[in-house]
Amino acid sequence: MAVIDSSQSLRGISRWLQDVPAVLVANPTAHSGKAADSIRVARALLDEAHVPHRFIATEPDGRTVDRVREVINDGARVVIYMGGD
């Protein structure tokens, strides 16, 4: 597991966040649902590093792209995408 110095992480990313939470995008049903565990770990690491974030689950038929565009249009500056299948 990666070791994160939360003070370093926050200083490094805070200039990008500009008081807007990062957006974590992933498919919790990938790998027969096992990806949900990886998402929980990723969110825990972000919490540990004091990186404010929200989660968006992927959607079928290309709607994920539309959702990501929406959050960017709403001001999100950091998008983290976890690959799945």
N, C-alpha and C positions, 0 to 999 in steps of 0.2 A: 504494500500500500504506500502511496506517495506521502511524504512528509511535507506539510505546508507551514511555513512561517507566516502566520496570519497577519502580523503587522506589515510584513513585506508585501503580501498579496493585496491587502487593502490599499496600501499607498500606490501600488502599481496599477491597480484597476480603477481606483476611485476617479482618476482624471477622465477615464473613458465613460464611467457610469453617469457622472454628473447628476447624482441624486435620483437616478432612475434605475430600478432593479434590472439586473441581467435577466435574460430569458433562456431557460434550459428547455430544449426541444428534444423529445425522444419518443420512441415507440415502446410503451410498457408491455405490449403483447409480443414483442420480438423474442425469438428463441424460446418459443412456447411459454411465454410469460416470465422467463427467467431474467429478462432485461429489467424488470421492475426492481429486482434487487440491486442491479448496477445503478439504476436511477436513484434509489434510496441512498446508496453510498455517495454518489456524486453530490446529491443535495446536502448530505451530512458534511462533506468536505467543504462545500461552499459556505455552509453555516459556520463551520469551524474557522474558516478564513474570514468570517464576518462579511461575506459578499452577499448583499441583498439580491434575491432572485425570485422568479416565479417559474412555474412549470407549465408547459403546453405539450399535451400528447399529440403525436402525429395523427393525421386524419387521412382517410382514403381519397382516391381520385384527384390527387394533386392539391387538395384543400389546405394542406400544411403550408404550402408556399403562400397562399392567400393569408393565412393566419399570421405567418411571420411578417409579411408585408404590413399587415394591420398593426402589429406591435411596434414595428419600426416607424410607421406613420404616426403612432401615438407617442413616440419619443424614445423608444428603446434604442440603446446605442451598443449593447453587447448581447450577442446571440450565441449561445453555446449549443451545438447540435451533436447529439450522440448517435452514431451509426448503429444500425440494428442488423436485420437479416441481410 
